[in-house]
Amino acid sequence: MDFPVVLNAFLLTLFAGLSTGIGYAILMPFMNEQLWGLPFASVAGIMVFISLDELLPAAREYGEHHLSIYGLLAGMAVMAFSLLIF
């Protein structure tokens, strides 16, 4: 493994983590409960899109599309149930 590549990956990860913390510290006084829901809902929508648009066709290509759909439905059921009990 090439050392500069590892160092570069470490530094990029470090800067991404620092920028997240700094952004949180700057935005915290202005954010309320409703405004926190917007980025969380956006990320959730992006993840659902990626799952349906990329992962399910890839599963069909490898012949396990029924199993992946069952997993998707089971995950949705677990999330719905967890929202009900918490």
C-alpha positions as CSV (number, residue, x, y, z in Angstrom):
1,M,0.0,0.0,0.0
2,D,1.3,3.4,-1.0
3,F,1.9,5.6,2.1
4,P,0.9,8.9,0.4
5,V,-2.4,7.5,-0.7
6,V,-3.2,6.4,2.8
7,L,-2.1,9.8,4.2
8,N,-4.3,11.6,1.6
9,A,-7.3,9.5,2.5
10,F,-6.7,10.2,6.2
11,L,-6.4,13.9,5.7
12,L,-9.5,14.1,3.5
13,T,-11.5,12.2,6.1
14,L,-10.1,14.4,8.9
15,F,-11.1,17.6,7.0
16,A,-14.6,16.2,6.3
17,G,-15.1,15.4,10.0
18,L,-13.8,18.8,11.1
19,S,-16.1,20.6,8.6
20,T,-19.1,18.6,9.8
21,G,-18.3,19.6,13.4
22,I,-17.7,23.2,12.6
23,G,-20.9,23.4,10.5
24,Y,-22.9,21.9,13.4
25,A,-21.4,24.4,15.8
26,I,-22.3,27.3,13.6
27,L,-25.8,26.1,12.7
28,M,-26.8,24.8,16.2
29,P,-28.2,28.2,17.5
30,F,-30.4,28.6,14.4
31,M,-31.8,25.1,14.2
32,N,-35.0,23.9,15.8
33,E,-36.7,20.5,15.8
34,Q,-38.5,21.2,12.5
35,L,-35.4,22.4,10.7
36,W,-33.5,19.3,11.7
37,G,-36.1,17.2,10.0
38,L,-35.3,18.7,6.6
39,P,-31.8,17.3,6.2
40,F,-32.8,14.0,7.7
41,A,-35.8,13.6,5.3
42,S,-33.6,14.6,2.4
43,V,-31.0,12.0,3.2
44,A,-33.7,9.3,3.8
45,G,-35.2,10.2,0.4
46,I,-31.8,9.9,-1.3
47,M,-31.2,6.5,0.3
48,V,-34.5,5.2,-0.8
49,F,-33.8,6.4,-4.3
50,I,-30.4,4.7,-4.4
51,S,-31.9,1.5,-3.1
52,L,-34.7,1.4,-5.7
53,D,-32.7,2.8,-8.6
54,E,-29.3,1.1,-8.2
55,L,-29.4,-1.8,-5.9
56,L,-32.6,-3.6,-7.0
57,P,-31.6,-3.7,-10.7
58,A,-28.1,-4.9,-9.7
59,A,-29.8,-7.7,-7.7
60,R,-31.9,-8.6,-10.7
61,E,-28.7,-8.9,-12.8
62,Y,-27.3,-11.4,-10.3
63,G,-30.5,-13.4,-10.1
64,E,-31.4,-12.6,-6.4
65,H,-34.1,-10.0,-7.1
66,H,-36.8,-11.7,-5.0
67,L,-34.6,-11.9,-2.0
68,S,-33.6,-8.3,-2.2
69,I,-37.3,-7.2,-2.5
70,Y,-38.1,-9.3,0.6
71,G,-35.2,-7.6,2.4
72,L,-36.5,-4.1,1.3
73,L,-40.0,-4.9,2.6
74,A,-38.7,-6.3,5.8
75,G,-36.6,-3.3,6.4
76,M,-39.5,-1.0,5.8
77,A,-41.6,-3.0,8.2
78,V,-38.9,-2.8,10.9
79,M,-38.6,0.9,10.5
80,A,-42.4,1.4,10.6
81,F,-42.7,-0.8,13.7
82,S,-39.8,1.1,15.4
83,L,-41.6,4.4,14.7
84,L,-44.7,3.1,16.4
85,I,-43.1,1.8,19.5
86,F,-40.7,4.7,20.1
